[in-house]
Amino acid sequence: MDMKYFNYEHLPEKLQKVSKPIGDLARQMDKDLPEGAEKSAGMRKLLEAKDCMVRAALSQ
C-alpha cells in the first residue's frame, strides 16, 4: 500500500489529532510486518478506519 494515504501533515490541526495516531500506527506496522496478503488487508482496513474517523471529526 502507498503510505501517502496515511499522511496527516496537510490536514487542519483538528483533523490531525484524529489522523496522526492512525498514520503513526500504519507506519509502524508497515515497518514491522512482512509483506503479504494479510498485511495488505490489514492496511486497507486501517485506511478505511482512518477515513471514517476523519469524517466523524468533520461532522462535529
PDB file of N, CA, C, O and CB in Angstrom:
ATOM      1  N   MET A   1       0.857  -1.180   0.000  1.00  0.00           N
ATOM      2  CA  MET A   1       0.000   0.000   0.000  1.00  0.00           C
ATOM      3  C   MET A   1       0.893   1.229   0.000  1.00  0.00           C
ATOM      4  O   MET A   1       1.948   1.255   0.633  1.00  0.00           O
ATOM      5  CB  MET A   1      -0.970   0.006   1.228  1.00  0.00           C
ATOM      6  N   ASP A   2       0.449   2.237  -0.718  1.00  0.00           N
ATOM      7  CA  ASP A   2       1.159   3.506  -0.748  1.00  0.00           C
ATOM      8  C   ASP A   2       0.900   4.236   0.567  1.00  0.00           C
ATOM      9  O   ASP A   2      -0.238   4.584   0.883  1.00  0.00           O
ATOM     10  CB  ASP A   2       0.718   4.371  -1.970  1.00  0.00           C
ATOM     11  N   MET A   3       1.953   4.461   1.316  1.00  0.00           N
ATOM     12  CA  MET A   3       1.815   5.050   2.644  1.00  0.00           C
ATOM     13  C   MET A   3       1.397   6.521   2.608  1.00  0.00           C
ATOM     14  O   MET A   3       1.081   7.097   3.649  1.00  0.00           O
ATOM     15  CB  MET A   3       3.113   4.916   3.392  1.00  0.00           C
ATOM     16  N   LYS A   4       1.391   7.129   1.430  1.00  0.00           N
ATOM     17  CA  LYS A   4       0.985   8.539   1.343  1.00  0.00           C
ATOM     18  C   LYS A   4      -0.450   8.735   1.829  1.00  0.00           C
ATOM     19  O   LYS A   4      -0.819   9.830   2.254  1.00  0.00           O
ATOM     20  CB  LYS A   4       1.122   9.047  -0.102  1.00  0.00           C
ATOM     21  N   TYR A   5      -1.251   7.687   1.767  1.00  0.00           N
ATOM     22  CA  TYR A   5      -2.646   7.803   2.201  1.00  0.00           C
ATOM     23  C   TYR A   5      -2.774   7.982   3.712  1.00  0.00           C
ATOM     24  O   TYR A   5      -3.836   8.351   4.212  1.00  0.00           O
ATOM     25  CB  TYR A   5      -3.426   6.577   1.768  1.00  0.00           C
ATOM     26  N   PHE A   6      -1.695   7.720   4.430  1.00  0.00           N
ATOM     27  CA  PHE A   6      -1.700   7.891   5.879  1.00  0.00           C
ATOM     28  C   PHE A   6      -1.060   9.207   6.324  1.00  0.00           C
ATOM     29  O   PHE A   6      -0.938   9.464   7.522  1.00  0.00           O
ATOM     30  CB  PHE A   6      -0.981   6.735   6.530  1.00  0.00           C
ATOM     31  N   ASN A   7      -0.652  10.040   5.364  1.00  0.00           N
ATOM     32  CA  ASN A   7      -0.096  11.350   5.714  1.00  0.00           C
ATOM     33  C   ASN A   7      -1.178  12.199   6.374  1.00  0.00           C
ATOM     34  O   ASN A   7      -2.358  12.097   6.040  1.00  0.00           O
ATOM     35  CB  ASN A   7       0.474  12.069   4.455  1.00  0.00           C
ATOM     36  N   TYR A   8      -0.761  13.021   7.298  1.00  0.00           N
ATOM     37  CA  TYR A   8      -1.715  13.856   8.029  1.00  0.00           C
ATOM     38  C   TYR A   8      -1.248  15.303   8.146  1.00  0.00           C
ATOM     39  O   TYR A   8      -2.013  16.163   8.582  1.00  0.00           O
ATOM     40  CB  TYR A   8      -1.950  13.284   9.413  1.00  0.00           C
ATOM     41  N   GLU A   9      -0.017  15.579   7.766  1.00  0.00           N
ATOM     42  CA  GLU A   9       0.566  16.904   7.968  1.00  0.00           C
ATOM     43  C   GLU A   9      -0.199  18.007   7.232  1.00  0.00           C
ATOM     44  O   GLU A   9      -0.183  19.161   7.661  1.00  0.00           O
ATOM     45  CB  GLU A   9       2.010  16.901   7.516  1.00  0.00           C
ATOM     46  N   HIS A  10      -0.855  17.671   6.151  1.00  0.00           N
ATOM     47  CA  HIS A  10      -1.577  18.653   5.332  1.00  0.00           C
ATOM     48  C   HIS A  10      -2.952  19.006   5.907  1.00  0.00           C
ATOM     49  O   HIS A  10      -3.589  19.962   5.465  1.00  0.00           O
ATOM     50  CB  HIS A  10      -1.742  18.123   3.919  1.00  0.00           C
ATOM     51  N   LEU A  11      -3.396  18.237   6.884  1.00  0.00           N
ATOM     52  CA  LEU A  11      -4.739  18.441   7.432  1.00  0.00           C
ATOM     53  C   LEU A  11      -4.759  19.562   8.465  1.00  0.00           C
ATOM     54  O   LEU A  11      -3.734  19.874   9.072  1.00  0.00           O
ATOM     55  CB  LEU A  11      -5.255  17.148   8.060  1.00  0.00           C
ATOM     56  N   PRO A  12      -5.936  20.169   8.662  1.00  0.00           N
ATOM     57  CA  PRO A  12      -6.060  21.129   9.760  1.00  0.00           C
ATOM     58  C   PRO A  12      -5.783  20.432  11.098  1.00  0.00           C
ATOM     59  O   PRO A  12      -5.941  19.217  11.217  1.00  0.00           O
ATOM     60  CB  PRO A  12      -7.476  21.776   9.764  1.00  0.00           C
ATOM     61  N   GLU A  13      -5.375  21.199  12.083  1.00  0.00           N
ATOM     62  CA  GLU A  13      -4.969  20.636  13.380  1.00  0.00           C
ATOM     63  C   GLU A  13      -6.036  19.728  13.985  1.00  0.00           C
ATOM     64  O   GLU A  13      -5.716  18.675  14.536  1.00  0.00           O
ATOM     65  CB  GLU A  13      -4.650  21.758  14.354  1.00  0.00           C
ATOM     66  N   LYS A  14      -7.283  20.124  13.885  1.00  0.00           N
ATOM     67  CA  LYS A  14      -8.396  19.322  14.437  1.00  0.00           C
ATOM     68  C   LYS A  14      -8.400  17.913  13.848  1.00  0.00           C
ATOM     69  O   LYS A  14      -8.608  16.933  14.564  1.00  0.00           O
ATOM     70  CB  LYS A  14      -9.755  20.013  14.158  1.00  0.00           C
ATOM     71  N   LEU A  15      -8.169  17.818  12.540  1.00  0.00           N
ATOM     72  CA  LEU A  15      -8.189  16.517  11.877  1.00  0.00           C
ATOM     73  C   LEU A  15      -6.873  15.765  12.063  1.00  0.00           C
ATOM     74  O   LEU A  15      -6.852  14.534  12.045  1.00  0.00           O
ATOM     75  CB  LEU A  15      -8.481  16.691  10.394  1.00  0.00           C
ATOM     76  N   GLN A  16      -5.785  16.496  12.241  1.00  0.00           N
ATOM     77  CA  GLN A  16      -4.504  15.840  12.517  1.00  0.00           C
ATOM     78  C   GLN A  16      -4.567  15.045  13.814  1.00  0.00           C
ATOM     79  O   GLN A  16      -3.971  13.974  13.919  1.00  0.00           O
ATOM     80  CB  GLN A  16      -3.375  16.876  12.590  1.00  0.00           C
ATOM     81  N   LYS A  17      -5.284  15.566  14.795  1.00  0.00           N
ATOM     82  CA  LYS A  17      -5.403  14.869  16.081  1.00  0.00           C
ATOM     83  C   LYS A  17      -6.046  13.503  15.921  1.00  0.00           C
ATOM     84  O   LYS A  17      -5.754  12.582  16.685  1.00  0.00           O
ATOM     85  CB  LYS A  17      -6.211  15.705  17.065  1.00  0.00           C
ATOM     86  N   VAL A  18      -6.909  13.369  14.945  1.00  0.00           N
ATOM     87  CA  VAL A  18      -7.581  12.099  14.671  1.00  0.00           C
ATOM     88  C   VAL A  18      -6.710  11.214  13.779  1.00  0.00           C
ATOM     89  O   VAL A  18      -6.569  10.016  14.023  1.00  0.00           O
ATOM     90  CB  VAL A  18      -8.952  12.344  14.007  1.00  0.00           C
ATOM     91  N   SER A  19      -6.140  11.810  12.761  1.00  0.00           N
ATOM     92  CA  SER A  19      -5.419  11.059  11.737  1.00  0.00           C
ATOM     93  C   SER A  19      -4.018  10.625  12.162  1.00  0.00           C
ATOM     94  O   SER A  19      -3.567   9.547  11.774  1.00  0.00           O
ATOM     95  CB  SER A  19      -5.322  11.881  10.496  1.00  0.00           C
ATOM     96  N   LYS A  20      -3.328  11.438  12.945  1.00  0.00           N
ATOM     97  CA  LYS A  20      -1.934  11.160  13.294  1.00  0.00           C
ATOM     98  C   LYS A  20      -1.734   9.820  14.000  1.00  0.00           C
ATOM     99  O   LYS A  20      -0.863   9.053  13.590  1.00  0.00           O
ATOM    100  CB  LYS A  20      -1.407  12.260  14.166  1.00  0.00           C
ATOM    101  N   PRO A  21      -2.500   9.508  15.040  1.00  0.00           N
ATOM    102  CA  PRO A  21      -2.259   8.213  15.707  1.00  0.00           C
ATOM    103  C   PRO A  21      -2.437   7.017  14.771  1.00  0.00           C
ATOM    104  O   PRO A  21      -1.717   6.025  14.883  1.00  0.00           O
ATOM    105  CB  PRO A  21      -3.198   8.063  16.894  1.00  0.00           C
ATOM    106  N   ILE A  22      -3.382   7.110  13.863  1.00  0.00           N
ATOM    107  CA  ILE A  22      -3.599   6.013  12.917  1.00  0.00           C
ATOM    108  C   ILE A  22      -2.476   5.969  11.894  1.00  0.00           C
ATOM    109  O   ILE A  22      -1.999   4.894  11.532  1.00  0.00           O
ATOM    110  CB  ILE A  22      -4.959   6.162  12.210  1.00  0.00           C
ATOM    111  N   GLY A  23      -2.057   7.135  11.431  1.00  0.00           N
ATOM    112  CA  GLY A  23      -0.929   7.189  10.500  1.00  0.00           C
ATOM    113  C   GLY A  23       0.345   6.652  11.123  1.00  0.00           C
ATOM    114  O   GLY A  23       1.103   5.928  10.478  1.00  0.00           O
ATOM    115  N   ASP A  24       0.578   7.008  12.379  1.00  0.00           N
ATOM    116  CA  ASP A  24       1.768   6.508  13.083  1.00  0.00           C
ATOM    117  C   ASP A  24       1.716   4.992  13.232  1.00  0.00           C
ATOM    118  O   ASP A  24       2.723   4.313  13.034  1.00  0.00           O
ATOM    119  CB  ASP A  24       1.893   7.168  14.468  1.00  0.00           C
ATOM    120  N   LEU A  25       0.555   4.465  13.576  1.00  0.00           N
ATOM    121  CA  LEU A  25       0.392   3.012  13.691  1.00  0.00           C
ATOM    122  C   LEU A  25       0.635   2.339  12.341  1.00  0.00           C
ATOM    123  O   LEU A  25       1.306   1.310  12.269  1.00  0.00           O
ATOM    124  CB  LEU A  25      -1.018   2.663  14.217  1.00  0.00           C
ATOM    125  N   ALA A  26       0.096   2.912  11.289  1.00  0.00           N
ATOM    126  CA  ALA A  26       0.270   2.337   9.948  1.00  0.00           C
ATOM    127  C   ALA A  26       1.749   2.278   9.576  1.00  0.00           C
ATOM    128  O   ALA A  26       2.215   1.271   9.043  1.00  0.00           O
ATOM    129  CB  ALA A  26      -0.510   3.159   8.899  1.00  0.00           C
ATOM    130  N   ARG A  27       2.477   3.336   9.848  1.00  0.00           N
ATOM    131  CA  ARG A  27       3.908   3.358   9.533  1.00  0.00           C
ATOM    132  C   ARG A  27       4.662   2.297  10.332  1.00  0.00           C
ATOM    133  O   ARG A  27       5.559   1.633   9.811  1.00  0.00           O
ATOM    134  CB  ARG A  27       4.497   4.750   9.816  1.00  0.00           C
ATOM    135  N   GLN A  28       4.288   2.146  11.601  1.00  0.00           N
ATOM    136  CA  GLN A  28       4.950   1.140  12.437  1.00  0.00           C
ATOM    137  C   GLN A  28       4.655  -0.272  11.924  1.00  0.00           C
ATOM    138  O   GLN A  28       5.559  -1.102  11.835  1.00  0.00           O
ATOM    139  CB  GLN A  28       4.497   1.278  13.906  1.00  0.00           C
ATOM    140  N   MET A  29       3.413  -0.538  11.594  1.00  0.00           N
ATOM    141  CA  MET A  29       3.045  -1.862  11.091  1.00  0.00           C
ATOM    142  C   MET A  29       3.717  -2.144   9.751  1.00  0.00           C
ATOM    143  O   MET A  29       4.147  -3.268   9.493  1.00  0.00           O
ATOM    144  CB  MET A  29       1.521  -1.977  10.950  1.00  0.00           C
ATOM    145  N   ASP A  30       3.808  -1.123   8.898  1.00  0.00           N
ATOM    146  CA  ASP A  30       4.458  -1.294   7.600  1.00  0.00           C
ATOM    147  C   ASP A  30       5.920  -1.666   7.790  1.00  0.00           C
ATOM    148  O   ASP A  30       6.468  -2.479   7.046  1.00  0.00           O
ATOM    149  CB  ASP A  30       4.337  -0.012   6.757  1.00  0.00           C
ATOM    150  N   LYS A  31       6.541  -1.064   8.789  1.00  0.00           N
ATOM    151  CA  LYS A  31       7.954  -1.338   9.079  1.00  0.00           C
ATOM    152  C   LYS A  31       8.140  -2.718   9.705  1.00  0.00           C
ATOM    153  O   LYS A  31       9.087  -3.428   9.364  1.00  0.00           O
ATOM    154  CB  LYS A  31       8.523  -0.263  10.012  1.00  0.00           C
ATOM    155  N   ASP A  32       7.249  -3.105  10.617  1.00  0.00           N
ATOM    156  CA  ASP A  32       7.444  -4.306  11.434  1.00  0.00           C
ATOM    157  C   ASP A  32       6.962  -5.606  10.802  1.00  0.00           C
ATOM    158  O   ASP A  32       7.492  -6.673  11.111  1.00  0.00           O
ATOM    159  CB  ASP A  32       6.754  -4.127  12.724  1.00  0.00           C
ATOM    160  N   LEU A  33       5.978  -5.536   9.933  1.00  0.00           N
ATOM    161  CA  LEU A  33       5.368  -6.759   9.413  1.00  0.00           C
ATOM    162  C   LEU A  33       5.886  -7.117   8.025  1.00  0.00           C
ATOM    163  O   LEU A  33       6.200  -6.234   7.226  1.00  0.00           O
ATOM    164  CB  LEU A  33       3.860  -6.609   9.372  1.00  0.00           C
ATOM    165  N   PRO A  34       5.972  -8.404   7.744  1.00  0.00           N
ATOM    166  CA  PRO A  34       6.405  -8.819   6.405  1.00  0.00           C
ATOM    167  C   PRO A  34       5.301  -8.560   5.379  1.00  0.00           C
ATOM    168  O   PRO A  34       4.114  -8.559   5.704  1.00  0.00           O
ATOM    169  CB  PRO A  34       6.798 -10.314   6.400  1.00  0.00           C
ATOM    170  N   GLU A  35       5.717  -8.345   4.153  1.00  0.00           N
ATOM    171  CA  GLU A  35       4.745  -8.166   3.073  1.00  0.00           C
ATOM    172  C   GLU A  35       3.923  -9.440   2.910  1.00  0.00           C
ATOM    173  O   GLU A  35       4.420 -10.548   3.116  1.00  0.00           O
ATOM    174  CB  GLU A  35       5.456  -7.800   1.739  1.00  0.00           C
ATOM    175  N   GLY A  36       2.674  -9.264   2.541  1.00  0.00           N
ATOM    176  CA  GLY A  36       1.810 -10.412   2.311  1.00  0.00           C
ATOM    177  C   GLY A  36       0.360  -9.994   2.267  1.00  0.00           C
ATOM    178  O   GLY A  36       0.020  -8.834   2.502  1.00  0.00           O
ATOM    179  N   ALA A  37      -0.481 -10.948   1.964  1.00  0.00           N
ATOM    180  CA  ALA A  37      -1.911 -10.682   1.788  1.00  0.00           C
ATOM    181  C   ALA A  37      -2.557 -10.164   3.069  1.00  0.00           C
ATOM    182  O   ALA A  37      -3.395  -9.263   3.015  1.00  0.00           O
ATOM    183  CB  ALA A  37      -2.625 -11.943   1.327  1.00  0.00           C
ATOM    184  N   GLU A  38      -2.183 -10.717   4.212  1.00  0.00           N
ATOM    185  CA  GLU A  38      -2.802 -10.297   5.474  1.00  0.00           C
ATOM    186  C   GLU A  38      -2.390  -8.879   5.849  1.00  0.00           C
ATOM    187  O   GLU A  38      -3.207  -8.097   6.336  1.00  0.00           O
ATOM    188  CB  GLU A  38      -2.425 -11.263   6.601  1.00  0.00           C
ATOM    189  N   LYS A  39      -1.133  -8.554   5.623  1.00  0.00           N
ATOM    190  CA  LYS A  39      -0.691  -7.185   5.889  1.00  0.00           C
ATOM    191  C   LYS A  39      -1.432  -6.217   4.976  1.00  0.00           C
ATOM    192  O   LYS A  39      -1.890  -5.168   5.428  1.00  0.00           O
ATOM    193  CB  LYS A  39       0.838  -7.051   5.693  1.00  0.00           C
ATOM    194  N   SER A  40      -1.551  -6.557   3.709  1.00  0.00           N
ATOM    195  CA  SER A  40      -2.268  -5.690   2.760  1.00  0.00           C
ATOM    196  C   SER A  40      -3.710  -5.484   3.190  1.00  0.00           C
ATOM    197  O   SER A  40      -4.220  -4.364   3.151  1.00  0.00           O
ATOM    198  CB  SER A  40      -2.226  -6.287   1.346  1.00  0.00           C
ATOM    199  N   ALA A  41      -4.365  -6.555   3.596  1.00  0.00           N
ATOM    200  CA  ALA A  41      -5.756  -6.453   4.050  1.00  0.00           C
ATOM    201  C   ALA A  41      -5.848  -5.590   5.304  1.00  0.00           C
ATOM    202  O   ALA A  41      -6.737  -4.746   5.410  1.00  0.00           O
ATOM    203  CB  ALA A  41      -6.344  -7.854   4.325  1.00  0.00           C
ATOM    204  N   GLY A  42      -4.949  -5.790   6.240  1.00  0.00           N
ATOM    205  CA  GLY A  42      -4.943  -5.006   7.463  1.00  0.00           C
ATOM    206  C   GLY A  42      -4.716  -3.530   7.195  1.00  0.00           C
ATOM    207  O   GLY A  42      -5.362  -2.679   7.807  1.00  0.00           O
ATOM    208  N   MET A  43      -3.804  -3.222   6.288  1.00  0.00           N
ATOM    209  CA  MET A  43      -3.533  -1.829   5.957  1.00  0.00           C
ATOM    210  C   MET A  43      -4.739  -1.180   5.275  1.00  0.00           C
ATOM    211  O   MET A  43      -5.050  -0.019   5.543  1.00  0.00           O
ATOM    212  CB  MET A  43      -2.300  -1.730   5.056  1.00  0.00           C
ATOM    213  N   ARG A  44      -5.411  -1.913   4.406  1.00  0.00           N
ATOM    214  CA  ARG A  44      -6.626  -1.377   3.763  1.00  0.00           C
ATOM    215  C   ARG A  44      -7.696  -1.089   4.809  1.00  0.00           C
ATOM    216  O   ARG A  44      -8.362  -0.055   4.748  1.00  0.00           O
ATOM    217  CB  ARG A  44      -7.173  -2.371   2.703  1.00  0.00           C
ATOM    218  N   LYS A  45      -7.861  -1.986   5.758  1.00  0.00           N
ATOM    219  CA  LYS A  45      -8.874  -1.783   6.804  1.00  0.00           C
ATOM    220  C   LYS A  45      -8.488  -0.618   7.717  1.00  0.00           C
ATOM    221  O   LYS A  45      -9.354   0.135   8.160  1.00  0.00           O
ATOM    222  CB  LYS A  45      -9.057  -3.073   7.638  1.00  0.00           C
ATOM    223  N   LEU A  46      -7.202  -0.470   7.998  1.00  0.00           N
ATOM    224  CA  LEU A  46      -6.741   0.648   8.806  1.00  0.00           C
ATOM    225  C   LEU A  46      -6.987   1.975   8.084  1.00  0.00           C
ATOM    226  O   LEU A  46      -7.381   2.962   8.706  1.00  0.00           O
ATOM    227  CB  LEU A  46      -5.250   0.487   9.138  1.00  0.00           C
ATOM    228  N   LEU A  47      -6.756   1.992   6.780  1.00  0.00           N
ATOM    229  CA  LEU A  47      -7.036   3.191   5.988  1.00  0.00           C
ATOM    230  C   LEU A  47      -8.526   3.506   5.988  1.00  0.00           C
ATOM    231  O   LEU A  47      -8.922   4.665   6.110  1.00  0.00           O
ATOM    232  CB  LEU A  47      -6.535   3.014   4.549  1.00  0.00           C
ATOM    233  N   GLU A  48      -9.335   2.487   5.854  1.00  0.00           N
ATOM    234  CA  GLU A  48     -10.788   2.677   5.894  1.00  0.00           C
ATOM    235  C   GLU A  48     -11.221   3.237   7.254  1.00  0.00           C
ATOM    236  O   GLU A  48     -12.066   4.130   7.319  1.00  0.00           O
ATOM    237  CB  GLU A  48     -11.515   1.341   5.609  1.00  0.00           C
ATOM    238  N   ALA A  49     -10.645   2.716   8.327  1.00  0.00           N
ATOM    239  CA  ALA A  49     -10.971   3.210   9.669  1.00  0.00           C
ATOM    240  C   ALA A  49     -10.540   4.666   9.823  1.00  0.00           C
ATOM    241  O   ALA A  49     -11.280   5.479  10.379  1.00  0.00           O
ATOM    242  CB  ALA A  49     -10.294   2.336  10.748  1.00  0.00           C
ATOM    243  N   LYS A  50      -9.348   4.996   9.333  1.00  0.00           N
ATOM    244  CA  LYS A  50      -8.869   6.374   9.421  1.00  0.00           C
ATOM    245  C   LYS A  50      -9.812   7.309   8.684  1.00  0.00           C
ATOM    246  O   LYS A  50     -10.161   8.370   9.201  1.00  0.00           O
ATOM    247  CB  LYS A  50      -7.448   6.494   8.850  1.00  0.00           C
ATOM    248  N   ASP A  51     -10.227   6.931   7.491  1.00  0.00           N
ATOM    249  CA  ASP A  51     -11.149   7.766   6.716  1.00  0.00           C
ATOM    250  C   ASP A  51     -12.461   7.980   7.466  1.00  0.00           C
ATOM    251  O   ASP A  51     -12.994   9.089   7.481  1.00  0.00           O
ATOM    252  CB  ASP A  51     -11.424   7.129   5.346  1.00  0.00           C
ATOM    253  N   CYS A  52     -12.975   6.942   8.074  1.00  0.00           N
ATOM    254  CA  CYS A  52     -14.221   7.058   8.838  1.00  0.00           C
ATOM    255  C   CYS A  52     -14.049   7.992  10.031  1.00  0.00           C
ATOM    256  O   CYS A  52     -14.923   8.815  10.302  1.00  0.00           O
ATOM    257  CB  CYS A  52     -14.688   5.676   9.317  1.00  0.00           C
ATOM    258  N   MET A  53     -12.942   7.874  10.738  1.00  0.00           N
ATOM    259  CA  MET A  53     -12.707   8.706  11.913  1.00  0.00           C
ATOM    260  C   MET A  53     -12.528  10.175  11.531  1.00  0.00           C
ATOM    261  O   MET A  53     -13.007  11.065  12.234  1.00  0.00           O
ATOM    262  CB  MET A  53     -11.478   8.208  12.673  1.00  0.00           C
ATOM    263  N   VAL A  54     -11.849  10.423  10.436  1.00  0.00           N
ATOM    264  CA  VAL A  54     -11.688  11.808   9.976  1.00  0.00           C
ATOM    265  C   VAL A  54     -13.040  12.382   9.573  1.00  0.00           C
ATOM    266  O   VAL A  54     -13.343  13.535   9.881  1.00  0.00           O
ATOM    267  CB  VAL A  54     -10.695  11.885   8.787  1.00  0.00           C
ATOM    268  N   ARG A  55     -13.849  11.590   8.890  1.00  0.00           N
ATOM    269  CA  ARG A  55     -15.204  12.073   8.526  1.00  0.00           C
ATOM    270  C   ARG A  55     -16.038  12.332   9.778  1.00  0.00           C
ATOM    271  O   ARG A  55     -16.811  13.289   9.820  1.00  0.00           O
ATOM    272  CB  ARG A  55     -15.931  11.041   7.612  1.00  0.00           C
ATOM    273  N   ALA A  56     -15.891  11.503  10.779  1.00  0.00           N
ATOM    274  CA  ALA A  56     -16.627  11.731  12.039  1.00  0.00           C
ATOM    275  C   ALA A  56     -16.200  13.048  12.674  1.00  0.00           C
ATOM    276  O   ALA A  56     -17.035  13.793  13.187  1.00  0.00           O
ATOM    277  CB  ALA A  56     -16.394  10.562  13.033  1.00  0.00           C
ATOM    278  N   ALA A  57     -14.903  13.335  12.642  1.00  0.00           N
ATOM    279  CA  ALA A  57     -14.395  14.588  13.204  1.00  0.00           C
ATOM    280  C   ALA A  57     -14.898  15.792  12.408  1.00  0.00           C
ATOM    281  O   ALA A  57     -15.117  16.865  12.969  1.00  0.00           O
ATOM    282  CB  ALA A  57     -12.857  14.579  13.231  1.00  0.00           C
ATOM    283  N   LEU A  58     -15.078  15.612  11.120  1.00  0.00           N
ATOM    284  CA  LEU A  58     -15.603  16.698  10.277  1.00  0.00           C
ATOM    285  C   LEU A  58     -17.043  17.056  10.642  1.00  0.00           C
ATOM    286  O   LEU A  58     -17.461  18.202  10.476  1.00  0.00           O
ATOM    287  CB  LEU A  58     -15.529  16.303   8.800  1.00  0.00           C
ATOM    288  N   SER A  59     -17.777  16.103  11.124  1.00  0.00           N
ATOM    289  CA  SER A  59     -19.200  16.336  11.417  1.00  0.00           C
ATOM    290  C   SER A  59     -19.436  16.991  12.780  1.00  0.00           C
ATOM    291  O   SER A  59     -20.578  17.274  13.142  1.00  0.00           O
ATOM    292  CB  SER A  59     -19.953  15.026  11.356  1.00  0.00           C
ATOM    293  N   GLN A  60     -18.371  17.229  13.528  1.00  0.00           N
ATOM    294  CA  GLN A  60     -18.508  17.871  14.848  1.00  0.00           C
ATOM    295  C   GLN A  60     -18.697  19.357  14.693  1.00  0.00           C
ATOM    296  O   GLN A  60     -18.831  20.070  15.688  1.00  0.00           O
ATOM    297  CB  GLN A  60     -17.283  17.590  15.730  1.00  0.00           C
TER     298      GLN A  60
END
